[in-house]
Amino acid sequence: MADDTLRFRALTGADFVEARRVADAWFGHPVGLTMHRLFFDQLGEGGLCVAVPGSPVAMAGVLLGLRSQPEPDLAYVHFHMVDPTLRGRGVGRALYEEFGRRMHARGCTRIRALAAPDREASVRFHEALGFHGRAEAEYLGPGQDRIVFERGLPW
Ligand SMILES: CC(C)(COP(=O)(O)OP(=O)(O)OC[C@H]1O[C@@H](n2cnc3c(N)ncnc32)[C@H](O)[C@@H]1OP(=O)(O)O)[C@@H](O)C(=O)NCCC(=O)NCCS
C-alpha cells in the first residue's frame, strides 16, 4: 500500500473511546493504562491516526509518540498498533515514517521505541525498519526485560 493512499491526522481525546474499544484485541492482550487517555488529549502532533480511504473502518492504526524534552534530538514512540485485518500492507511502516518525518522537521535526528523480547511481530517490525536493538534487563521493572530499538532520522 503506497503511503499516498493513506490519510494521517492528529489524534484527539475524541478518538480515545474507539481506540480503547479495539486495543486489547489488536494487541492480543490487555494494554491497560499503557494507552491512557492522557496521550490522546495531550500529545498533539505526536499522536497520529491513519485511515485507509474506502475502508469501512475510520481508524486503521494509531501511534502515540513525542519529541523528548531532555533529549530534543530524540523522537520516542510509546505505543503503536494496526488493525489486524490491514497488517502486512505497510500501514505500520507508513505510520512510523510519517511520525519520523514530522519529528525530523522539529529537529529530531534519532527515533527510539521499545519491544518485549517475546513479541515477535514487534521485534521483526523494528528490525525491518532498520532499527538496532539492545537488550535491557528489567527495563520496565522486575521481570520486564525490553529491547531498546533506535535508528537515525530521516529515514
Ligand atoms: C507491529 C505492527 C504494528 C506491524 O504493523 P503492520 O502494518 O503489519 O506492519 P507493516 O506491514 O508496515 O510491516 C513493516 C515491515 O515489518 C515487517 N513485519 C511486520 N510484522 C511482521 C511480523 N509479524 N513478522 C515478521 N515481519 C513483520 C514486514 O515484513 C515489513 O517489512 P518490509 O517493509 O521490509 O517488507 C502490528 O503487527 C501490530 O499492531 N501488532 C500488535 C501491536 C504491537 O505489537 N505494537 C508494537 C509495540 S507498541
Ligand as a Chemical Component Dictionary entry (heavy atoms), coordinates in Angstrom:
data_LIG
# 
_chem_comp.id                   LIG 
_chem_comp.type                 NON-POLYMER 
_chem_comp.pdbx_formal_charge   0 
_chem_comp.three_letter_code    LIG 
# 
loop_
_chem_comp_atom.comp_id 
_chem_comp_atom.atom_id 
_chem_comp_atom.alt_atom_id 
_chem_comp_atom.type_symbol 
_chem_comp_atom.charge 
_chem_comp_atom.model_Cartn_x 
_chem_comp_atom.model_Cartn_y 
_chem_comp_atom.model_Cartn_z 
_chem_comp_atom.pdbx_ordinal 
LIG C1  C1  C 0 3.729  -4.495  14.804 1  
LIG C2  C2  C 0 2.603  -3.967  13.890 2  
LIG C3  C3  C 0 2.309  -2.514  14.255 3  
LIG C4  C4  C 0 3.066  -4.060  12.417 4  
LIG O1  O1  O 0 2.080  -3.436  11.581 5  
LIG P1  P1  P 0 1.957  -3.799  10.023 6  
LIG O2  O2  O 0 1.093  -2.771  9.389  7  
LIG O3  O3  O 0 1.548  -5.221  9.826  8  
LIG O4  O4  O 0 3.468  -3.631  9.523  9  
LIG P2  P2  P 0 3.942  -3.358  8.012  10 
LIG O5  O5  O 0 3.062  -4.094  7.057  11 
LIG O6  O6  O 0 4.095  -1.897  7.796  12 
LIG O7  O7  O 0 5.384  -4.040  8.014  13 
LIG C5  C5  C 0 6.595  -3.292  8.018  14 
LIG C6  C6  C 0 7.752  -4.273  7.993  15 
LIG O8  O8  O 0 7.755  -5.052  9.193  16 
LIG C7  C7  C 0 7.725  -6.439  8.878  17 
LIG N1  N1  N 0 6.797  -7.125  9.770  18 
LIG C8  C8  C 0 5.631  -6.656  10.247 19 
LIG N2  N2  N 0 5.030  -7.598  11.001 20 
LIG C9  C9  C 0 5.844  -8.685  10.958 21 
LIG C10 C10 C 0 5.765  -9.987  11.528 22 
LIG N3  N3  N 0 4.711  -10.371 12.274 23 
LIG N4  N4  N 0 6.781  -10.857 11.308 24 
LIG C11 C11 C 0 7.855  -10.501 10.553 25 
LIG N5  N5  N 0 7.973  -9.263  9.970  26 
LIG C12 C12 C 0 6.979  -8.381  10.179 27 
LIG C13 C13 C 0 7.162  -6.521  7.463  28 
LIG O9  O9  O 0 7.660  -7.669  6.806  29 
LIG C14 C14 C 0 7.642  -5.233  6.833  30 
LIG O10 O10 O 0 8.919  -5.378  6.275  31 
LIG P3  P3  P 0 9.245  -4.749  4.820  32 
LIG O11 O11 O 0 8.697  -3.322  4.836  33 
LIG O12 O12 O 0 10.722 -4.814  4.739  34 
LIG O13 O13 O 0 8.511  -5.610  3.839  35 
LIG C15 C15 C 0 1.319  -4.840  14.036 36 
LIG O14 O14 O 0 1.668  -6.198  13.900 37 
LIG C16 C16 C 0 0.596  -4.653  15.376 38 
LIG O15 O15 O 0 -0.235 -3.748  15.516 39 
LIG N6  N6  N 0 0.868  -5.544  16.372 40 
LIG C17 C17 C 0 0.203  -5.510  17.667 41 
LIG C18 C18 C 0 0.641  -4.305  18.490 42 
LIG C19 C19 C 0 2.143  -4.221  18.680 43 
LIG O16 O16 O 0 2.836  -5.198  18.900 44 
LIG N7  N7  N 0 2.650  -2.968  18.598 45 
LIG C20 C20 C 0 4.086  -2.674  18.701 46 
LIG C21 C21 C 0 4.524  -2.405  20.119 47 
LIG S1  S1  S 0 3.879  -0.868  20.786 48 
# 
loop_
_chem_comp_bond.comp_id 
_chem_comp_bond.atom_id_1 
_chem_comp_bond.atom_id_2 
_chem_comp_bond.value_order 
_chem_comp_bond.pdbx_ordinal 
LIG C1  C2  SING 1  
LIG C2  C3  SING 2  
LIG C2  C4  SING 3  
LIG C2  C15 SING 4  
LIG C4  O1  SING 5  
LIG O1  P1  SING 6  
LIG P1  O2  DOUB 7  
LIG P1  O3  SING 8  
LIG P1  O4  SING 9  
LIG O4  P2  SING 10 
LIG P2  O5  DOUB 11 
LIG P2  O6  SING 12 
LIG P2  O7  SING 13 
LIG O7  C5  SING 14 
LIG C5  C6  SING 15 
LIG C6  O8  SING 16 
LIG C6  C14 SING 17 
LIG O8  C7  SING 18 
LIG C7  N1  SING 19 
LIG C7  C13 SING 20 
LIG N1  C8  SING 21 
LIG N1  C12 SING 22 
LIG C8  N2  DOUB 23 
LIG N2  C9  SING 24 
LIG C9  C10 SING 25 
LIG C9  C12 DOUB 26 
LIG C10 N3  SING 27 
LIG C10 N4  DOUB 28 
LIG N4  C11 SING 29 
LIG C11 N5  DOUB 30 
LIG N5  C12 SING 31 
LIG C13 O9  SING 32 
LIG C13 C14 SING 33 
LIG C14 O10 SING 34 
LIG O10 P3  SING 35 
LIG P3  O11 DOUB 36 
LIG P3  O12 SING 37 
LIG P3  O13 SING 38 
LIG C15 O14 SING 39 
LIG C15 C16 SING 40 
LIG C16 O15 DOUB 41 
LIG C16 N6  SING 42 
LIG N6  C17 SING 43 
LIG C17 C18 SING 44 
LIG C18 C19 SING 45 
LIG C19 O16 DOUB 46 
LIG C19 N7  SING 47 
LIG N7  C20 SING 48 
LIG C20 C21 SING 49 
LIG C21 S1  SING 50 
# 
